[in-house]
Amino acid sequence: MECADNHRENTPLPTRSERDKMLAGELYYSLDPELIAARERVRDLCFAFNATRESEAETRRKLLVSMLGSGGDTVWMEPPFHCDYGTNIFLGERVYFNFNCVVLDVCRVEVGDFTLFGPNVQIYTATHPMNASLRRKQEFAKPIVIGSDVWVGGGAIICPGVTIGSRTVIGAGSVVTRNIPEGVMAAGNPCRVIREITE
């Protein structure tokens, strides 16, 4: 019994990949070959999508299904669109992205059904250490969750780690640095709740 215990103690733990660390919100090395290959893959998909014509709806649909973690089958997305990995973007039913949106999906980005993004909306899970020497070598990310029936106005920026509740409206040009509850109108830099939305 003692020999078995000693063997268990000396067994090395499996090495976690940089991708696993990234998705867990831990410090990771972004120039890892697996991550570079994943970014190159989605850059090619975005390039192909952004080069399509309005008449090429079937081609766009296939590209979006290949690009996104889920929701590519019903999303309505106006090109150009850009993202870091694509596979970390999980959309509900009939999400809409207007022109020139960017999603830095280093960590998971979840968006509920029927949510609308105005033009030039930026969604950033990616962030960096405050320590300058550490920032040269590693980075990390925090997931973003956006509920259903949310409307995010044009030019808004959604920062790492933020949750936005369902049925909320985010004013154009807002910088969302903290969680916003459901069913409210919020705007500003930093974004703050202005009032509840009532029927």
Backbone as JSON, one array per atom type, in Angstrom:
{
  "sequence": "MECADNHRENTPLPTRSERDKMLAGELYYSLDPELIAARERVRDLCFAFNATRESEAETRRKLLVSMLGSGGDTVWMEPPFHCDYGTNIFLGERVYFNFNCVVLDVCRVEVGDFTLFGPNVQIYTATHPMNASLRRKQEFAKPIVIGSDVWVGGGAIICPGVTIGSRTVIGAGSVVTRNIPEGVMAAGNPCRVIREITE",
  "N": [[0.84, -1.21, 0.0], [1.95, 1.2, 0.77], [3.88, 1.52, -1.22], [2.28, 1.9, -3.48], [1.1, 4.36, -2.85], [3.35, 6.03, -2.86], [4.06, 5.85, -5.53], [1.91, 7.12, -6.72], [2.27, 9.73, -5.79], [4.61, 10.43, -7.11], [3.91, 10.51, -9.75], [3.84, 12.48, -12.59], [1.85, 15.43, -13.07], [-0.52, 15.98, -15.69], [0.46, 18.13, -18.35], [-0.9, 21.31, -18.83], [-2.36, 22.84, -21.64], [-1.57, 25.9, -23.43], [-3.87, 26.92, -24.53], [-5.84, 25.81, -22.85], [-5.24, 27.19, -20.48], [-5.74, 29.79, -21.33], [-8.54, 29.77, -21.86], [-9.42, 29.31, -19.32], [-9.07, 31.7, -18.11], [-6.58, 32.31, -17.12], [-3.11, 33.38, -16.86], [-1.4, 33.21, -19.94], [0.57, 32.13, -22.81], [0.53, 33.83, -25.69], [1.74, 33.36, -28.15], [1.9, 30.69, -28.59], [2.12, 27.82, -30.68], [-0.28, 26.33, -31.28], [-2.29, 28.18, -30.7], [-1.64, 30.25, -32.44], [-2.14, 28.99, -34.89], [-4.91, 28.62, -34.66], [-5.83, 31.26, -34.64], [-4.97, 32.09, -37.16], [-6.58, 30.48, -38.75], [-9.2, 31.51, -38.26], [-8.84, 34.12, -39.14], [-8.59, 33.75, -41.88], [-11.17, 32.76, -42.42], [-12.72, 35.0, -41.69], [-11.74, 36.84, -43.54], [-12.63, 35.69, -45.93], [-15.42, 35.75, -45.47], [-15.86, 38.53, -45.22], [-15.31, 39.32, -47.78], [-17.44, 38.52, -49.3], [-20.32, 38.93, -51.44], [-23.55, 40.57, -51.3], [-25.4, 38.91, -52.47], [-24.49, 36.39, -51.96], [-25.59, 34.66, -49.95], [-25.78, 31.98, -49.05], [-23.11, 31.12, -49.04], [-22.07, 32.88, -47.1], [-23.49, 31.94, -44.86], [-22.47, 29.33, -44.5], [-19.79, 29.93, -43.93], [-20.07, 31.35, -41.51], [-21.15, 29.39, -39.82], [-18.94, 27.67, -39.72], [-17.14, 29.36, -38.5], [-18.04, 30.2, -35.91], [-18.59, 29.29, -32.42], [-21.21, 28.54, -31.7], [-24.5, 29.25, -33.05], [-24.08, 30.23, -35.57], [-25.81, 29.41, -37.5], [-28.12, 30.94, -37.43], [-27.47, 33.6, -37.0], [-27.43, 37.06, -37.98], [-25.22, 38.82, -39.74], [-23.49, 41.66, -40.6], [-20.95, 42.28, -42.91], [-17.93, 44.31, -42.64], [-16.58, 41.9, -40.32], [-14.74, 41.0, -37.43], [-12.75, 38.77, -35.45], [-11.02, 37.02, -32.75], [-10.76, 34.18, -32.34], [-13.2, 32.94, -32.86], [-14.38, 30.37, -32.36], [-14.91, 30.58, -29.69], [-17.15, 32.07, -29.42], [-20.45, 32.13, -28.6], [-23.6, 32.11, -29.63], [-27.07, 32.9, -29.18], [-30.37, 32.45, -30.58], [-30.93, 34.11, -33.65], [-29.22, 36.44, -33.39], [-27.98, 39.73, -34.04], [-25.48, 41.45, -35.78], [-24.34, 44.56, -36.65], [-22.55, 46.56, -39.13], [-18.97, 46.27, -39.09], [-18.2, 45.2, -36.55], [-16.27, 43.98, -33.75], [-15.04, 41.17, -32.07], [-13.14, 40.16, -29.52], [-12.51, 37.23, -28.72], [-10.97, 35.79, -26.73], [-11.49, 34.6, -24.31], [-14.55, 32.91, -23.39], [-17.45, 34.12, -25.03], [-20.73, 34.78, -24.5], [-23.91, 35.17, -25.89], [-27.29, 36.02, -25.71], [-30.59, 35.12, -27.07], [-31.93, 36.98, -29.85], [-30.5, 39.36, -29.53], [-29.14, 42.57, -30.28], [-26.54, 44.23, -31.98], [-25.17, 47.34, -32.59], [-23.48, 49.23, -35.25], [-19.89, 49.07, -35.29], [-19.52, 48.1, -32.7], [-17.55, 46.92, -30.02], [-16.26, 44.08, -28.49], [-14.5, 42.96, -25.86], [-12.8, 40.39, -24.49], [-10.18, 40.04, -23.93], [-7.32, 40.96, -21.99], [-4.58, 42.49, -20.14], [-1.69, 42.0, -17.99], [-1.02, 44.29, -15.27], [1.58, 44.61, -14.48], [4.51, 45.53, -16.05], [6.75, 44.02, -17.0], [5.8, 41.4, -16.91], [3.74, 41.67, -18.69], [5.03, 41.71, -21.12], [5.36, 39.06, -21.78], [3.1, 37.47, -21.25], [-0.51, 37.19, -21.27], [-4.02, 37.56, -20.4], [-7.53, 36.73, -20.01], [-11.06, 37.55, -19.58], [-14.29, 36.16, -19.31], [-17.28, 37.15, -21.13], [-20.71, 37.84, -20.74], [-23.78, 38.26, -22.27], [-27.14, 38.98, -22.14], [-30.44, 37.91, -23.36], [-32.38, 39.63, -25.89], [-31.07, 42.08, -25.72], [-30.02, 45.38, -26.55], [-27.33, 46.85, -27.99], [-25.93, 49.87, -28.47], [-24.46, 51.66, -31.28], [-20.89, 51.8, -31.59], [-20.3, 51.19, -28.96], [-18.28, 49.9, -26.28], [-17.49, 46.88, -24.8], [-16.13, 45.68, -21.96], [-13.59, 43.37, -20.56], [-14.86, 40.59, -18.67], [-17.44, 41.45, -18.13], [-20.96, 41.3, -17.43], [-24.1, 41.59, -18.96], [-27.43, 42.12, -18.38], [-30.53, 40.57, -19.52], [-32.8, 42.14, -21.85], [-31.85, 44.69, -21.62], [-30.77, 47.99, -22.56], [-28.0, 49.43, -24.06], [-26.49, 52.49, -24.34], [-25.38, 54.28, -27.29], [-21.89, 54.53, -27.95], [-21.09, 53.99, -25.36], [-18.93, 52.89, -22.67], [-18.58, 49.94, -21.3], [-17.74, 48.93, -18.28], [-18.39, 47.55, -16.02], [-20.69, 45.19, -14.51], [-24.04, 45.2, -15.78], [-27.41, 45.36, -14.84], [-30.45, 43.47, -15.64], [-33.07, 44.66, -17.84], [-32.77, 47.51, -17.98], [-31.97, 50.91, -18.98], [-28.83, 51.96, -19.9], [-25.91, 54.0, -20.02], [-22.99, 55.89, -21.08], [-19.58, 56.84, -20.11], [-17.64, 55.89, -17.61], [-20.09, 53.27, -18.31], [-23.3, 53.63, -16.92], [-26.26, 52.84, -15.06], [-29.21, 54.39, -16.1], [-32.01, 54.42, -16.0], [-34.83, 52.29, -15.18], [-36.37, 50.09, -17.54], [-39.63, 50.24, -18.44], [-42.79, 48.78, -19.32]],
  "CA": [[0.0, 0.0, 0.0], [2.85, 2.35, 0.83], [4.51, 1.66, -2.54], [1.29, 2.47, -4.39], [0.96, 5.78, -2.52], [4.55, 6.72, -3.32], [4.0, 5.92, -6.99], [0.93, 8.14, -7.06], [2.86, 11.03, -5.5], [5.67, 10.72, -8.07], [3.38, 10.59, -11.1], [3.72, 13.9, -12.97], [0.54, 15.9, -13.5], [-0.52, 16.29, -17.12], [0.73, 19.53, -18.66], [-2.04, 22.01, -19.42], [-2.0, 23.59, -22.84], [-1.79, 27.35, -23.35], [-5.28, 27.13, -24.84], [-6.6, 25.54, -21.63], [-5.0, 28.31, -19.57], [-6.42, 30.95, -21.9], [-9.97, 29.64, -21.67], [-9.67, 29.34, -17.88], [-8.84, 33.05, -17.61], [-5.27, 32.37, -16.48], [-2.03, 33.88, -17.71], [-1.01, 32.24, -20.98], [1.5, 32.62, -23.82], [-0.3, 33.95, -26.9], [2.47, 32.93, -29.34], [1.88, 29.24, -28.66], [1.79, 27.41, -32.06], [-1.68, 25.94, -31.42], [-3.11, 29.39, -30.71], [-1.36, 30.96, -33.69], [-2.87, 28.28, -35.95], [-6.35, 28.88, -34.5], [-6.07, 32.64, -35.07], [-4.82, 32.14, -38.62], [-7.77, 29.84, -39.33], [-10.36, 32.41, -38.25], [-8.54, 35.28, -39.99], [-8.94, 33.35, -43.24], [-12.63, 32.7, -42.51], [-13.22, 36.38, -41.67], [-11.39, 37.45, -44.83], [-13.56, 35.14, -46.93], [-16.76, 36.29, -45.18], [-15.89, 39.97, -45.5], [-15.19, 39.52, -49.23], [-18.64, 38.05, -50.0], [-21.32, 39.89, -51.91], [-24.87, 40.43, -50.66], [-26.11, 37.8, -53.12], [-23.86, 35.12, -51.59], [-26.11, 34.35, -48.62], [-25.46, 30.6, -48.69], [-21.69, 31.1, -48.71], [-21.93, 33.54, -45.81], [-24.01, 31.07, -43.8], [-21.5, 28.25, -44.29], [-18.61, 30.5, -43.27], [-20.41, 31.69, -40.12], [-21.26, 28.12, -39.08], [-17.57, 27.2, -39.51], [-16.38, 30.32, -37.71], [-18.52, 30.45, -34.54], [-18.82, 28.15, -31.54], [-22.62, 28.19, -31.94], [-25.32, 30.36, -33.49], [-23.79, 30.62, -36.94], [-26.91, 29.01, -38.39], [-29.21, 31.93, -37.43], [-26.98, 34.97, -36.82], [-27.39, 37.96, -39.12], [-23.99, 39.57, -39.53], [-23.08, 42.52, -41.71], [-19.5, 42.45, -43.0], [-16.89, 43.43, -42.14], [-16.59, 41.4, -38.95], [-13.43, 40.48, -37.05], [-12.68, 38.13, -34.14], [-9.73, 36.4, -32.46], [-10.8, 32.73, -32.52], [-14.49, 32.55, -33.4], [-14.91, 29.17, -31.69], [-15.28, 30.93, -28.32], [-18.34, 32.91, -29.5], [-21.64, 31.27, -28.51], [-24.75, 32.99, -29.85], [-28.42, 32.36, -29.18], [-31.1, 32.51, -31.83], [-31.13, 35.35, -34.39], [-28.42, 37.58, -32.95], [-27.67, 40.62, -35.16], [-24.3, 42.31, -35.72], [-24.26, 45.54, -37.72], [-21.25, 46.66, -39.77], [-17.67, 46.59, -38.47], [-18.08, 44.77, -35.16], [-15.07, 43.22, -33.39], [-15.17, 40.37, -30.85], [-11.88, 39.53, -29.11], [-13.02, 36.08, -27.96], [-9.91, 35.01, -26.1], [-12.32, 33.79, -23.42], [-15.9, 32.66, -23.89], [-18.43, 35.2, -25.17], [-22.08, 34.22, -24.63], [-24.92, 36.17, -26.24], [-28.62, 35.4, -25.72], [-31.44, 35.21, -28.25], [-32.5, 38.22, -30.36], [-29.73, 40.52, -29.11], [-28.74, 43.41, -31.41], [-25.33, 45.04, -31.82], [-25.05, 48.4, -33.58], [-22.19, 49.25, -35.94], [-18.65, 49.4, -34.57], [-19.46, 47.61, -31.31], [-16.32, 46.18, -29.71], [-16.42, 43.19, -27.33], [-13.12, 42.59, -25.52], [-12.48, 39.55, -23.33], [-8.72, 40.07, -23.75], [-6.73, 42.01, -21.16], [-3.14, 42.31, -19.93], [-1.24, 42.29, -16.62], [-0.57, 45.65, -14.98], [3.04, 44.55, -14.37], [5.04, 45.71, -17.41], [7.63, 42.92, -17.41], [4.93, 40.24, -17.14], [2.94, 41.98, -19.88], [5.82, 41.39, -22.31], [5.4, 37.61, -22.05], [1.84, 36.77, -21.06], [-1.75, 37.94, -21.17], [-5.12, 36.73, -19.91], [-8.84, 37.2, -20.47], [-12.21, 37.3, -18.71], [-15.46, 35.92, -20.16], [-18.35, 38.15, -21.22], [-22.04, 37.25, -20.91], [-24.78, 39.24, -22.65], [-28.42, 38.26, -22.12], [-31.34, 37.93, -24.52], [-33.12, 40.86, -26.19], [-30.27, 43.26, -25.39], [-29.66, 46.24, -27.68], [-26.09, 47.57, -27.71], [-25.84, 50.94, -29.46], [-23.25, 51.76, -32.09], [-19.67, 52.32, -31.02], [-20.11, 50.81, -27.55], [-17.17, 48.98, -25.96], [-17.81, 46.01, -23.67], [-14.81, 45.33, -21.42], [-13.46, 42.01, -20.05], [-15.5, 40.15, -17.44], [-18.72, 42.11, -17.94], [-22.24, 40.64, -17.7], [-25.2, 42.51, -19.23], [-28.67, 41.38, -18.22], [-31.49, 40.53, -20.61], [-33.72, 43.24, -22.12], [-31.2, 45.96, -21.32], [-30.31, 48.81, -23.68], [-26.74, 50.13, -23.8], [-26.45, 53.65, -25.22], [-24.29, 54.39, -28.26], [-20.65, 55.12, -27.47], [-20.83, 53.67, -23.95], [-17.82, 51.99, -22.32], [-19.16, 49.11, -20.23], [-16.62, 48.43, -17.49], [-18.9, 46.76, -14.9], [-21.94, 44.49, -14.81], [-25.26, 45.99, -15.91], [-28.52, 44.44, -14.58], [-31.43, 43.31, -16.71], [-34.22, 45.55, -17.92], [-32.47, 48.91, -17.72], [-31.25, 51.73, -19.95], [-27.55, 52.36, -19.32], [-25.09, 54.72, -21.0], [-21.92, 56.73, -20.56], [-18.21, 56.34, -19.96], [-18.08, 54.49, -17.69], [-21.53, 53.05, -18.47], [-24.06, 53.58, -15.66], [-27.7, 52.7, -15.2], [-29.93, 55.66, -16.11], [-33.37, 54.17, -15.51], [-35.43, 51.02, -15.54], [-37.24, 50.08, -18.72], [-40.97, 49.74, -18.09], [-43.67, 48.61, -20.51]],
  "C": [[0.86, 1.25, 0.0], [3.51, 2.6, -0.52], [3.54, 2.31, -3.52], [1.12, 3.97, -4.14], [2.15, 6.58, -3.03], [4.54, 6.88, -4.83], [3.04, 7.02, -7.43], [1.51, 9.54, -6.85], [3.89, 11.43, -6.54], [5.19, 10.81, -9.51], [3.2, 12.05, -11.49], [2.29, 14.24, -13.43], [0.58, 16.22, -15.0], [-0.32, 17.8, -17.34], [-0.49, 20.16, -19.33], [-1.56, 22.84, -20.6], [-2.21, 25.08, -22.59], [-3.24, 27.69, -23.66], [-6.15, 26.89, -23.61], [-6.46, 26.69, -20.63], [-5.77, 29.55, -20.03], [-7.91, 30.91, -21.59], [-10.37, 29.66, -20.2], [-9.47, 30.73, -17.28], [-7.53, 33.22, -16.87], [-4.25, 33.0, -17.42], [-1.61, 32.81, -18.7], [-0.09, 32.95, -21.98], [0.8, 32.64, -25.17], [0.4, 33.49, -28.17], [2.67, 31.42, -29.39], [1.44, 28.81, -30.06], [0.33, 27.02, -32.27], [-2.58, 27.16, -31.51], [-2.88, 30.21, -31.97], [-2.14, 30.32, -34.83], [-4.36, 28.56, -35.88], [-6.7, 30.3, -34.94], [-5.95, 32.78, -36.58], [-6.04, 31.55, -39.31], [-8.93, 30.83, -39.39], [-10.09, 33.68, -39.04], [-8.91, 34.96, -41.44], [-10.45, 33.29, -43.43], [-13.24, 34.11, -42.53], [-12.93, 37.07, -43.0], [-12.36, 36.99, -45.91], [-14.97, 35.69, -46.73], [-16.86, 37.75, -45.58], [-15.8, 40.28, -47.0], [-16.44, 39.1, -50.0], [-19.53, 39.21, -50.43], [-22.66, 39.61, -51.22], [-25.64, 39.23, -51.22], [-25.6, 36.43, -52.7], [-24.28, 34.68, -50.19], [-25.74, 32.95, -48.17], [-23.99, 30.46, -48.31], [-21.44, 31.74, -47.36], [-22.37, 32.63, -44.67], [-23.03, 29.96, -43.48], [-20.25, 28.76, -43.56], [-18.89, 30.81, -41.8], [-20.56, 30.44, -39.27], [-19.87, 27.57, -38.78], [-16.81, 28.07, -38.52], [-16.75, 30.3, -36.23], [-18.7, 29.16, -33.75], [-20.24, 27.64, -31.62], [-23.35, 29.45, -32.39], [-25.07, 30.82, -34.9], [-24.9, 30.3, -37.91], [-28.04, 30.03, -38.43], [-28.73, 33.37, -37.3], [-27.12, 35.76, -38.12], [-26.22, 38.91, -38.89], [-23.64, 40.35, -40.79], [-21.56, 42.59, -41.76], [-19.13, 43.94, -43.08], [-17.09, 43.07, -40.67], [-15.22, 40.82, -38.66], [-13.5, 39.85, -35.66], [-11.32, 37.45, -33.98], [-9.71, 34.9, -32.76], [-12.11, 32.24, -33.12], [-15.14, 31.4, -32.65], [-15.31, 29.44, -30.25], [-16.48, 31.88, -28.27], [-19.56, 32.01, -29.58], [-22.88, 32.16, -28.53], [-26.05, 32.22, -29.73], [-29.05, 32.53, -30.55], [-31.18, 33.95, -32.35], [-30.48, 36.57, -33.76], [-28.07, 38.41, -34.19], [-26.44, 41.46, -34.85], [-24.34, 43.26, -36.91], [-22.81, 45.65, -38.2], [-20.1, 46.9, -38.8], [-17.59, 46.28, -36.98], [-16.82, 43.92, -34.97], [-15.35, 42.47, -32.09], [-13.82, 39.71, -30.58], [-12.24, 38.39, -28.15], [-11.89, 35.19, -27.46], [-10.51, 34.09, -25.04], [-13.71, 33.68, -24.04], [-16.74, 33.94, -23.93], [-19.78, 34.55, -25.41], [-23.07, 35.35, -24.87], [-26.26, 35.46, -26.36], [-29.39, 35.68, -27.0], [-31.85, 36.66, -28.56], [-31.78, 39.48, -29.85], [-29.17, 41.24, -30.34], [-27.5, 44.22, -31.06], [-25.29, 46.07, -32.95], [-23.7, 48.36, -34.26], [-21.05, 49.64, -35.01], [-18.67, 49.02, -33.1], [-18.22, 46.74, -31.15], [-16.55, 45.38, -28.43], [-15.05, 42.6, -27.02], [-13.08, 41.67, -24.31], [-10.99, 39.68, -22.98], [-8.3, 41.23, -22.86], [-5.27, 41.64, -20.87], [-2.77, 42.61, -18.48], [-0.83, 43.75, -16.46], [0.95, 45.72, -14.89], [3.66, 44.55, -15.77], [5.9, 44.54, -17.87], [6.83, 41.65, -17.69], [4.12, 40.44, -18.43], [3.69, 41.7, -21.18], [5.68, 39.94, -22.72], [4.04, 36.94, -22.03], [0.66, 37.75, -21.05], [-2.82, 37.04, -20.59], [-6.43, 37.35, -20.37], [-9.9, 36.88, -19.44], [-13.44, 37.14, -19.58], [-16.48, 37.05, -20.08], [-19.66, 37.43, -21.47], [-23.03, 38.38, -21.18], [-26.11, 38.5, -22.81], [-29.19, 38.33, -23.42], [-32.02, 39.29, -24.66], [-32.39, 42.12, -25.73], [-30.05, 44.06, -26.67], [-28.44, 47.06, -27.26], [-25.9, 48.59, -28.83], [-24.48, 51.02, -30.13], [-22.07, 52.36, -31.34], [-19.44, 51.99, -29.56], [-18.94, 49.84, -27.43], [-17.57, 48.2, -24.71], [-16.5, 45.39, -23.19], [-14.8, 43.92, -20.81], [-14.21, 41.76, -18.75], [-16.89, 40.69, -17.19], [-19.88, 41.16, -18.22], [-23.3, 41.73, -17.9], [-26.49, 41.7, -19.2], [-29.6, 41.49, -19.41], [-32.36, 41.78, -20.65], [-33.14, 44.62, -21.8], [-30.79, 46.66, -22.61], [-29.06, 49.56, -23.25], [-26.61, 51.26, -24.82], [-25.23, 53.66, -26.13], [-23.07, 55.06, -27.63], [-20.3, 54.81, -26.03], [-19.59, 52.78, -23.82], [-18.26, 51.21, -21.08], [-18.02, 48.43, -19.48], [-17.07, 47.57, -16.31], [-20.23, 46.13, -15.31], [-23.12, 45.46, -14.85], [-26.44, 45.03, -15.72], [-29.49, 44.36, -15.75], [-32.48, 44.41, -16.67], [-33.97, 47.01, -17.63], [-31.91, 49.58, -18.97], [-29.99, 52.21, -19.26], [-26.7, 53.01, -20.39], [-23.97, 55.44, -20.29], [-20.57, 56.05, -20.53], [-17.66, 56.81, -18.61], [-19.61, 54.38, -17.73], [-22.21, 52.89, -17.11], [-25.55, 53.44, -15.98], [-28.35, 54.08, -15.11], [-31.33, 55.48, -15.57], [-33.78, 52.74, -15.85], [-36.25, 51.18, -16.81], [-38.55, 49.47, -18.31], [-41.8, 49.66, -19.35], [-44.52, 49.86, -20.7]]
}
